[in-house]
Amino acid sequence: MYPSLTVKVVEEPTTLREFIATLGKDTLYAYDRRVVGVFVNDRRLWDSAKLKPGDRVVVFPIIVGG
């Protein structure tokens, strides 16, 4: 359920949510549950943000303690 650190480069125009969905349903589920963080070109963006070819997307697990 916790995807490992992933760095991908966008190849086709898409939205952030659609791009996350291409990484697999486990990654999308983790993203919806907010247990992974996502940076696009070192910035956080909304799900509906439009990504361009060449954008760098980093998906990383969020580690919390208690």
C-alpha positions in Angstrom: 0.0 0.0 0.0 2.9 2.4 0.5 4.6 3.0 -2.8 8.3 3.6 -2.7 10.0 6.8 -3.9 9.1 7.3 -7.6 10.5 9.9 -10.0 8.9 10.1 -13.4 9.0 12.5 -16.3 5.7 13.4 -18.0 5.6 12.3 -21.7 2.2 13.5 -22.7 0.0 16.4 -21.6 -2.3 15.3 -18.7 -3.7 16.3 -15.4 -1.9 15.4 -12.2 -4.6 12.9 -11.1 -4.6 11.2 -14.5 -0.8 10.9 -14.3 -1.0 9.3 -10.8 -3.5 6.8 -12.1 -1.0 5.7 -14.7 1.3 4.6 -11.9 -1.1 1.9 -10.8 -4.2 1.6 -8.7 -2.2 1.1 -5.5 -0.5 4.4 -6.0 -3.8 6.1 -6.8 -5.4 4.7 -3.7 -2.4 5.8 -1.5 -2.7 9.3 -3.1 -6.4 9.5 -2.4 -5.7 8.5 1.2 -3.0 11.1 1.5 -0.3 8.6 2.5 2.0 9.7 -0.3 3.1 13.2 -1.2 3.6 14.5 -4.8 5.8 17.2 -6.1 5.8 18.5 -9.7 8.9 20.4 -10.5 9.6 20.8 -6.7 6.1 22.3 -6.1 2.8 20.9 -4.7 -0.1 21.2 -7.2 -3.8 20.5 -7.3 -5.2 17.3 -8.7 -6.5 19.2 -11.7 -3.2 20.9 -12.5 -2.2 20.4 -16.1 1.1 18.7 -16.6 3.3 19.3 -19.7 5.8 17.0 -21.3 9.1 17.2 -19.5 7.6 18.0 -16.1 9.3 16.0 -13.3 6.9 14.2 -10.9 8.1 12.9 -7.5 5.9 10.5 -5.5 7.1 9.8 -2.0 5.7 8.0 1.1 4.7 10.2 4.0 6.2 8.7 7.2 4.3 9.6 10.4 5.0 8.6 14.0 3.2 8.6 17.2 
